[in-house]
């Protein structure tokens, strides 16, 4: 979805915000992949990193939409799955927090 939208972004934003968004997508995938293969007690920093990167990505997508570099349909097409990813990462982080907290 992002690749299709990226091609339609005006050149002025494609080579600045667009490239940064590209890197954020890759960094999020990398953080999630790392967390997947680590021991339970080592996962949380990577999950939190993915959440921070996703939050930044969401803000920058909003900037593209506000500047009319991304139309409403494209913005919605990207935002809905990203919201779902955010909920999943938040749930994963909450689960890790509960598992890593010592019982009283």
N, C-alpha and C positions, 0 to 999 in steps of 0.2 A: 504494500500500500504506500509506504513512504517513498519508494523509488519512483512510483508514478507521480506523486505529488511533487517530489524534488525537481523533476524535469519541467514542471509548470511554474515554479517559483521564478519571479523576475531575477535577472542576472545580478542586480545590486544586492539582493539578499541571498541568492543561491550560493555565492562564494564567501559569505560571511556566516550568517545565522544557519543557512542550510547545511554548510559543511560542519558546523558545530553540532547540529542535530544529528548528522550522520555519525559523528564520533560518539555522541551520547548513546545512540542506539547500540553501537558496538561495545561500548564500555558497560552498558547494562547487561548485555548478553554475556560478556566476559565475567562480570561479577556473579551473575546467576550460575554460570557454568562452574566457576570456582567453588561456590558455596555447595553446589550439588555433590561434589566429590570429596568434600572435607568431612572430618569427624564432627559430630554434633556440636561439641563445645567450641569448634573453630569456625562455624558457619556464620554466626550472627554479624560480625563486622562486614562480611561481604554482602549479606542481605541488606544491611543498613546502607551500605555504599550504593547498591542498586536502587534503593528507595530514594536516596538523595539525588542520584543521577536522573531518575524518572521524574522527580519533582522539577528539576532544572529543565528537562526536556519539555515538560508540560507548560512551563512558563514561557519558554522560547517559542513553542507552537502558538501560544496565545499572542505573543508579539507579532508573529507572522500574520495571524488572523486579523489583529487590530490594525496592522499596516496595509491590509488588503492584499498581501502577497500570497495568501492562502484563502480560498473562498470558504464559505460556511459549510458546504457539503464536504469538501476535503478535510476541513477541521473536524467535523463530526465523525467522518470515516476513520480518522486517526485517533481521536480522543476517546471514543467508546472502548476500543480494545485496550488502550493504555490505562483507562480507569480500572478495567478488570485486572490488568497486570498489577496495578497499585494495590487493589484489594487483596490479591493473592500474596503479594510480598508482605503486606501488613499482617495478614494472617500467619504467614510463615514466621515473621519476626516475633509476633505474639506467642506463638507456639514455642519458639526457641527460648524466649524470655522465661516462660513457665517451666520449661525443662531444665534450664540452667540455674534457676533460682533454688537455693537450698531450702529444704522443708524445715519449718520451725518446730 
